[in-house]
Amino acid sequence: MNLLVTGAAGFIGSRYVRRLLADEAPDAPRVTVLDKLTYAGTLDNLELGHPRLEFVQGDIRDAELVGKLVAEADQVVHFAAESHVDRSILGADDFVLTNVVGTQTLLDAALRHGLETFVHVSTDEVYGSIAEGSAAEEWPLRPSSPYSASKASSDLIALAYHHTHGLDVRVTRCSNNYGPHQFPEKVIPLFVTNLLDGKKVPLYGEGLNVRDWLYVDDHCRGVELVRTRGRAGEVYNIGGGTELTNRELTGLLLTACGADWDRVEYVEDRKGHDLRYSVDWSKARDELGYRPEHDFTTGLAETVAWYRDNRAWWEPLKQRAARGPA
């Protein structure tokens, strides 16, 4: 089995690849990683010396390169995406080009070369803000930001390739991930690294926005269940089961880092900020046997400890992001 994994020099994709390479079974897949190495990707996330891993630097919009790699693969797991909401508000071009055009380029290659399975990794943000209850997979898509709109578009394009062409496409939609190796522009690593450096942390508005938190390894296990047991043309929500307001999360992070509320700086709320995300993941539970295995208290403590012990990993990334594009 040859598996092409896109965007796997980033946070979630690299954790997924580590999971694959930890499998020592005789039929464990060979993995090719395709990653552009934007500001959020780093080779430090990958076990480059592993005998079953090949790394290729490139853009998922490069049709010639994508065609060559897909022709050599049996299956694709597609993580590559621009994913930071704030950046999408400042400029949506990269989000549309990567998330929509890049996904379509991969799907065209998959169709041309008769790919077995295409797993498209998406987000709960495509459902938009939910006042109460939880979004099942049939919930209408109501994205609010340029980021989530680009992901919703890519979901629909992927599913259209199944319905029109019969391509085995499977879509996952996850809640907010956290854990080691997350780029420090996202809320948990941003707050942790700022607090470790004695800096303040920015809390949007009154901090009442609610998110469901999912440990990255649980997400990766869910994606693998969808790849190996899921059904063609289906969408599977992957949730964490821990809903917190941003204010509640901030309090937990302050405690974990030994800081007080005087380190919190209240800032103007994000444009179009969705109040609450929540997904119903009973379909993945009932069909695939998925359940999150990491409780949030333990997962958060392990995450904070990892950032405390791995300054050499995140300090250069924060410096590079602060400098902006090369």
ABEGO torsion letter per residue (X at the ends): XBBBBBGAABAAAAAAAAAAAABABAABBBBBBBBAGBAABBAAABBAABAABBBBBEBAABAAAAAAAAAABABBBBABBBABAAAAAABAAAAAAAAAAAAAAAAAAAAAAGBABBBBBBBAAAAEBBABEBBBAABBBBBABAAAAAAAAAAAAAAAAAAAAGBBBBBBBBBBBBEBGBBAABAAAAAAAAAAAGBBBBBBEAGABBBBBBBAAAAAAAAAAAAAABBBGBBBBBBAGBBBBAAAAAAAAAAAAGBBAAABBBBBBBBGBBABBBBBAAAAAAAAGBBBABBAAAAAAAAAAAAAAAAAAAAAAAAAAAAEBX
